[in-house]
């Protein structure tokens, strides 16, 4: 994260009067609560919730468990959740916003207020009373601590944890080793059983285009399929890395294919396109810049 972005966040929010802002927020959230106690948006929802981790569905869980998982950074606003009666899986932020919107419609004819889950405390609040940083929403109470974390360079929920140069190099080496084995399995038998004839050398020459095509097609298929389906090649999976676009979502197969061929440009200029990752604030190589991708830790 660049110093400039940190300073912009700090300047934008450090001069707010947090106390008066928080009091106004409580009045909006709980206008009929004479005790003045704050109620969590998640607590108003009847919980019997399942959530998705990788390819597995976990649950059911209650409100307290959900808040604990969010606070422990195991869940965030983009985590997919499901509850009985829902037609499909939804992101946690959308789930909370939809349920709170229904509650407001029952109690008031006014339009529902958009709500999101605070990435720090796990409670739901109106978005107009929160700040947003990348994919994170932070409530007024957690804002000072959150901004301090950003200033100190501490990893925060929802922010991308960019993979460094050497961990990416290790993932590249693993992928190169796997592709080397695949090439041996294919090309050694091909060389053994290739028909040869001293009287007709054109037989061997005619097969050269097929061999060259395979040499280019195998790495392209390897990258495209794994990155498009899983968001990472086996080497990156082993190093617990993944490739994502700027908003954190997975690459399409077409973008994964384009990123593979963009690697050629990074290699053609004396590997400078790869070395760029060591000096970029978001650890981007040349092909990452071309395809607007990031390599992050899972």
Secondary structure, 3 states (H helix, E strand, C coil): CCHHHHHHHHHHHCCCCHHHHHHHHHHHHCCCCCCCCCCCCCCCCCCCEEEEECCEEEEEECHHHHHHHHHCCCCCCCCEEEECCCCCCEEHHHHHHHHHHHHHHHHCCCCCCCEEECCCCCCEEEHHHCEEECCEEECHHHHHHHHHHHHHCCCCCCCCCECCHHHHHHHHHHHHHHHHHHHHHHHHHHHHHCCCCCCCCHHHHHHHHHHHHHHHHHHHHHHHHHHHHHCCCHHHHHCCEEEEECCCCCCCHHHHHHHHHHHHHHHHCCCHHHHHHHCCCCCCCHHHHHHCEEEEEC
